[in-house]
Amino acid sequence: MEMPKPKEDLLARKPQIIARLREVLPADAVIDDPSETRAYECDALSAYRCQPLGVVLPRSTAEVAAALKACHELGVPVVPRGAGTSLAGGSMPQADSVVLGLARMNAVLETDYTNRFIRVEAGRTNLSVTGAVESDGWFYAPDPSSQLACAISGNIAMNSGGAHCLKYGVTTNNLLGVTLVTMEGEVVEIGGPYLDAGGLDLLGLICGSEGQLGVVTEATLKILPKPEGARPVLIGFNSNEVAGACVADIIKAGILPVAIEFMDRPCIVATEAFCHAGYPDCEALLIVECEGSPAEIDEQIGMIRQIATRHEPVEFREAQSADEAARIWLGRKSAFGAMGQINDYMCLDGTIPVSELPFVLRRIGELSKDYGLDVANVFHAGDGNMHPLILYNANEPGQQEQCEKLGAEILKLCVEAGGCLTGEHGVGIEKRDLMDVQFEPADLEAQMRVKDVFDPKWLLNPAKVFPLGASASRRAS
Amino acid sequence: MRVESEAQLAEAVRDAGGALAVRGGGTRPVGRCLGEPLEVGISGITLYEPGALTLVVGAGTPLAEVEAAIAAEGQRLPFEPANWGPVLGAPGTSTVGGVVAANVSGPRRVQAGACRDSLIGTRFVDGRGQIVKNGGRVMKNVTGYDLVKLMAGSWGTLGVMSEVAFKLLPAAPSQATVVIDLPAGAAQVALAAGLGSPFDVSGAGWLPGVGAVVRVEGLAESVAYRAEQLRKLMEPFGPVQVEEEGSAAIWASLRDLEPFIGKEGDLWRLSVKPSEASDIVARLGGEVLLDWGGGLIWALLPEGSDARALASPYTGHATCMRGAAGVTFEPEPAPIATLTTALRAQFDPKGILNPGRMG
């Protein structure tokens, strides 16, 4: 993975750049000692690291604007950072950049149940948004696996999803408004506590733009009343194909569970060893969660049981208590941790049409054999968003490169099957150079023209999303 | 001129000598339509996978054709698109491309999101005559910028769509509507109580001659249970009854603004913070219809009325859908207007796509 060569003059001007930032920001909002900035040298794509020139940690929209304005005047690239949990390298610094961290901006600004929204500073963590309204019976729906740690700003940048988006949608479907600071330091209010844009849908454009169009400092988020209850069932099958067919049949039957999660044998075996959730010994399992009153859940689960029975499951386990429900989810929620115990792993995020599940899983198995690297699959089956985990040993020379090659092959397979490179993690640096597998030059050009509008000098997170070759002339200017 | 393929469309835009008035079926004549008419007749379902809840379709395909095809598999467009043709006095056949260009969302928007939320991909021809694709045919996709959302509601001013892809939902086998006898000005509080309940309300509005209406949809037993819970919840607000057989007709009427069809006056559409609805309704006077829990106000006002002046102050935006008023779309604050103008210049540097349509 290549990063652009840092600009020598910026590296040489580090003292002046830091001094200028200290002029416009409070003393404790600027750090540049390498021992302190080390914490910001990478995000959750930890294989890649780079120390930035410095880090700014503003406490307000005004301070964010001041920092961006100063960097704009000095021609310094800025890498926005929420909680640093990106699996795609979305907040990985470049050596000649300043990292702008939003962690200090985490306040709840307004809670409004009548109009069903909450307004927060964007550095607030995802789970603590729900935490702020939970006791009143409400929740914020998008629930990425990292929700304990990840920030709303990063969720907006990557348009994050989660296990329950089959019913509730992803971040963009739950976002009503943002306060955006442009690279030039201008504060723009987009959207608000009402539905739909009055003109062009700039909000839809900002969400998922990976911190390249502006820095979101505040967000108005849709909140929902909590359902009366929820209950999962676990269904085990003797093959991936049959499990995939069962998913399609459930959807075709007109049932829309809030989540349909899929795990294959390597994943089941690893999580069992890790957390002893008591999963059946089988090739594939589904966790299907239904919501509503007890009677409504019974009705839905009854239908799911009928459909599943036609596919001859090796097990159909319905949670009879909160404890049993927690045990059904335990293995799924521990899956990444379990993989981390075995080995280093790379988590992919391609989406495929649900109908292609059996084919893609079979093909991933073949590629896994070809490369001699194990792949475990755990993913959101209802929407086709796959998370193949490639296991490798980073200490063994060459394995990381092999793993990345296999990852690229699997993502190309997702695109060939009619899907895309990333369903919810974002492009970042990780999938940047695969973008031309999915897009024609004209498609990428249209996207880059949007960045030209918001950030004409290409200073905001410039080395992400677009293949370096495609963005070279813009970044150089 | 009518084009029937993407290649023809690209050629027509490339060769255009001046402004093009882009249209689908011409059922949404909102704002100015200047230039040579360019009708998108690219029609037909390209791909439909019921098991994946996804549909890819030519932008010029009639909406009715799409709805019939997916209804045959027990599915539907989640956002319940309205047919504005009759109320706008525009006979014609609504196309899916037109629905997307205007981001038309009906009552179910409060539960299932807007048209733009169900749109998962599009192909379009920009003002340079260049074919561009964005999104795709899968329902979770964050690969690159989301131009799909940008195209929805851009009224053909950034590009002319040739193809659109939707995520679908299973059609609900049953529905019921709780009707509360309340005047429009008192409805919002009751609607908010419904939308704030755990009963998964899929519509909340106020219809002239009917009252405040709250809908639930789903499996039969579940609908019966939730309708009963809502009936109890609504009792403090006014006389309540539960409508089952008449439920669908209520929502079709509300969606297509049936009470306003054929009536004189200017038609305005205000998207506002729902809790402001009662005050705005009082200030507007005239006939109103409410949707989205009060967040969407349709107002039929005397010819030449300026609903923005009447309704102020409000949080949101007002559009003149039919009438003599000068400014169709809400004027934007300067920073937004600057970004919007610059985006248009990038997508349509010659300014030929529906110029002046959005103001």
Boltz contact constraints between the chains, C-beta under 6 A:
constraints:
  - contact:
      token1: [A, 113]
      token2: [B, 196]
      max_distance: 6.0
  - contact:
      token1: [A, 114]
      token2: [B, 192]
      max_distance: 6.0
  - contact:
      token1: [A, 114]
      token2: [B, 275]
      max_distance: 6.0
  - contact:
      token1: [A, 115]
      token2: [B, 273]
      max_distance: 6.0
  - contact:
      token1: [A, 115]
      token2: [B, 274]
      max_distance: 6.0
  - contact:
      token1: [A, 115]
      token2: [B, 275]
      max_distance: 6.0
  - contact:
      token1: [A, 159]
      token2: [B, 142]
      max_distance: 6.0
  - contact:
      token1: [A, 161]
      token2: [B, 140]
      max_distance: 6.0
  - contact:
      token1: [A, 173]
      token2: [B, 113]
      max_distance: 6.0
  - contact:
      token1: [A, 173]
      token2: [B, 117]
      max_distance: 6.0
  - contact:
      token1: [A, 186]
      token2: [B, 335]
      max_distance: 6.0
  - contact:
      token1: [A, 188]
      token2: [B, 335]
      max_distance: 6.0
  - contact:
      token1: [A, 193]
      token2: [B, 273]
      max_distance: 6.0
  - contact:
      token1: [A, 194]
      token2: [B, 271]
      max_distance: 6.0
  - contact:
      token1: [A, 194]
      token2: [B, 272]
      max_distance: 6.0
  - contact:
      token1: [A, 194]
      token2: [B, 273]
      max_distance: 6.0
  - contact:
      token1: [A, 194]
      token2: [B, 295]
      max_distance: 6.0
  - contact:
      token1: [A, 194]
      token2: [B, 316]
      max_distance: 6.0
  - contact:
      token1: [A, 195]
      token2: [B, 271]
      max_distance: 6.0
  - contact:
      token1: [A, 195]
      token2: [B, 292]
      max_distance: 6.0
  - contact:
      token1: [A, 195]
      token2: [B, 295]
      max_distance: 6.0
  - contact:
      token1: [A, 196]
      token2: [B, 114]
      max_distance: 6.0
  - contact:
      token1: [A, 196]
      token2: [B, 271]
      max_distance: 6.0
  - contact:
      token1: [A, 198]
      token2: [B, 317]
      max_distance: 6.0
  - contact:
      token1: [A, 198]
      token2: [B, 330]
      max_distance: 6.0
  - contact:
      token1: [A, 199]
      token2: [B, 332]
      max_distance: 6.0
  - contact:
      token1: [A, 199]
      token2: [B, 340]
      max_distance: 6.0
  - contact:
      token1: [A, 200]
      token2: [B, 154]
      max_distance: 6.0
  - contact:
      token1: [A, 200]
      token2: [B, 340]
      max_distance: 6.0
  - contact:
      token1: [A, 201]
      token2: [B, 149]
      max_distance: 6.0
  - contact:
      token1: [A, 201]
      token2: [B, 150]
      max_distance: 6.0
  - contact:
      token1: [A, 201]
      token2: [B, 153]
      max_distance: 6.0
  - contact:
      token1: [A, 204]
      token2: [B, 146]
      max_distance: 6.0
  - contact:
      token1: [A, 204]
      token2: [B, 149]
      max_distance: 6.0
  - contact:
      token1: [A, 205]
      token2: [B, 150]
      max_distance: 6.0
  - contact:
      token1: [A, 208]
      token2: [B, 142]
      max_distance: 6.0
  - contact:
      token1: [A, 208]
      token2: [B, 146]
      max_distance: 6.0
  - contact:
      token1: [A, 209]
      token2: [B, 145]
      max_distance: 6.0
  - contact:
      token1: [A, 225]
      token2: [B, 196]
      max_distance: 6.0
  - contact:
      token1: [A, 225]
      token2: [B, 197]
      max_distance: 6.0
  - contact:
      token1: [A, 225]
      token2: [B, 198]
      max_distance: 6.0
  - contact:
      token1: [A, 227]
      token2: [B, 198]
      max_distance: 6.0
  - contact:
      token1: [A, 228]
      token2: [B, 198]
      max_distance: 6.0
  - contact:
      token1: [A, 248]
      token2: [B, 51]
      max_distance: 6.0
  - contact:
      token1: [A, 251]
      token2: [B, 51]
      max_distance: 6.0
  - contact:
      token1: [A, 251]
      token2: [B, 53]
      max_distance: 6.0
  - contact:
      token1: [A, 252]
      token2: [B, 50]
      max_distance: 6.0
  - contact:
      token1: [A, 252]
      token2: [B, 51]
      max_distance: 6.0
  - contact:
      token1: [A, 254]
      token2: [B, 74]
      max_distance: 6.0
  - contact:
      token1: [A, 254]
      token2: [B, 170]
      max_distance: 6.0
  - contact:
      token1: [A, 256]
      token2: [B, 170]
      max_distance: 6.0
  - contact:
      token1: [A, 296]
      token2: [B, 222]
      max_distance: 6.0
  - contact:
      token1: [A, 299]
      token2: [B, 219]
      max_distance: 6.0
  - contact:
      token1: [A, 299]
      token2: [B, 221]
      max_distance: 6.0
  - contact:
      token1: [A, 351]
      token2: [B, 138]
      max_distance: 6.0
  - contact:
      token1: [A, 351]
      token2: [B, 140]
      max_distance: 6.0
  - contact:
      token1: [A, 351]
      token2: [B, 141]
      max_distance: 6.0
  - contact:
      token1: [A, 353]
      token2: [B, 52]
      max_distance: 6.0
  - contact:
      token1: [A, 353]
      token2: [B, 138]
      max_distance: 6.0
  - contact:
      token1: [A, 354]
      token2: [B, 52]
      max_distance: 6.0
  - contact:
      token1: [A, 355]
      token2: [B, 49]
      max_distance: 6.0
  - contact:
      token1: [A, 355]
      token2: [B, 51]
      max_distance: 6.0
  - contact:
      token1: [A, 355]
      token2: [B, 52]
      max_distance: 6.0
  - contact:
      token1: [A, 383]
      token2: [B, 139]
      max_distance: 6.0
  - contact:
      token1: [A, 383]
      token2: [B, 140]
      max_distance: 6.0
  - contact:
      token1: [A, 384]
      token2: [B, 138]
      max_distance: 6.0
  - contact:
      token1: [A, 385]
      token2: [B, 140]
      max_distance: 6.0
  - contact:
      token1: [A, 418]
      token2: [B, 137]
      max_distance: 6.0
  - contact:
      token1: [A, 419]
      token2: [B, 138]
      max_distance: 6.0
  - contact:
      token1: [A, 420]
      token2: [B, 136]
      max_distance: 6.0
  - contact:
      token1: [A, 420]
      token2: [B, 138]
      max_distance: 6.0
  - contact:
      token1: [A, 420]
      token2: [B, 141]
      max_distance: 6.0
  - contact:
      token1: [A, 420]
      token2: [B, 143]
      max_distance: 6.0
  - contact:
      token1: [A, 421]
      token2: [B, 143]
      max_distance: 6.0
  - contact:
      token1: [A, 422]
      token2: [B, 142]
      max_distance: 6.0
  - contact:
      token1: [A, 422]
      token2: [B, 143]
      max_distance: 6.0
  - contact:
      token1: [A, 423]
      token2: [B, 140]
      max_distance: 6.0
  - contact:
      token1: [A, 424]
      token2: [B, 140]
      max_distance: 6.0
  - contact:
      token1: [A, 424]
      token2: [B, 142]
      max_distance: 6.0
  - contact:
      token1: [A, 426]
      token2: [B, 142]
      max_distance: 6.0
  - contact:
      token1: [A, 438]
      token2: [B, 143]
      max_distance: 6.0
  - contact:
      token1: [A, 442]
      token2: [B, 130]
      max_distance: 6.0
  - contact:
      token1: [A, 442]
      token2: [B, 132]
      max_distance: 6.0
  - contact:
      token1: [A, 443]
      token2: [B, 132]
      max_distance: 6.0
  - contact:
      token1: [A, 443]
      token2: [B, 133]
      max_distance: 6.0
  - contact:
      token1: [A, 446]
      token2: [B, 132]
      max_distance: 6.0
  - contact:
      token1: [A, 447]
      token2: [B, 144]
      max_distance: 6.0
  - contact:
      token1: [A, 447]
      token2: [B, 145]
      max_distance: 6.0
  - contact:
      token1: [A, 449]
      token2: [B, 346]
      max_distance: 6.0
  - contact:
      token1: [A, 450]
      token2: [B, 145]
      max_distance: 6.0
  - contact:
      token1: [A, 453]
      token2: [B, 342]
      max_distance: 6.0
  - contact:
      token1: [A, 453]
      token2: [B, 343]
      max_distance: 6.0
  - contact:
      token1: [A, 453]
      token2: [B, 346]
      max_distance: 6.0
